[in-house]
């Protein structure tokens, strides 16, 4: 049986590999009807809609580098939910500014796949590295 924690870790691993240039679908753990709430790209119903929006945005922002990473720091599982903290390290495509961020995900699992995702991270870091826009005061 696949646990919520195993699915969350697999999602993080697939995302890291995809950003390193490995041919893998980082959304393969997502249910076809997933509800995904992303603080920059928006709210999506369905894996296909999410893929169409998230893939191009990530490719625009982050350079695939062999030393890049997206790593799970910790998880807490309860029933059909998992809370995951992850860290990332990449490089901005146009800015060449290092990108280091901390992510928090709250995920719900149904039928052995992730059906709901709420993602949170520091958008000022995304804008600085990905778009070379400084939002700090």
KASULMO-V469672 format. One record per backbone hydrogen bond with DSSP energy under -1.0 kcal/mol. CO is the residue of the C=O (numbers start at 1). NH is the residue of the N-H. If there is no record, write none. Layout:
BEGIN
co	nh
CO	NH
CO	NH
END
This chain:
BEGIN
co	nh
3	7
4	8
5	9
6	10
7	11
8	12
9	13
10	14
11	15
12	16
13	17
14	18
15	19
16	20
17	22
18	21
22	24
25	28
27	30
29	114
31	34
32	47
34	46
35	117
36	44
37	119
38	42
42	38
44	36
46	50
47	51
48	52
49	53
50	54
51	55
53	57
54	58
55	59
56	60
57	61
58	62
61	93
65	68
69	89
71	87
74	85
76	83
78	81
80	109
81	78
82	107
83	76
84	105
85	73
85	74
86	103
87	71
88	101
89	69
90	99
91	63
92	96
97	92
99	90
101	88
103	86
104	120
105	84
106	118
107	82
108	115
108	116
110	113
113	110
114	31
115	35
116	108
117	37
118	106
120	104
122	126
123	127
124	128
125	129
126	130
127	131
127	133
END
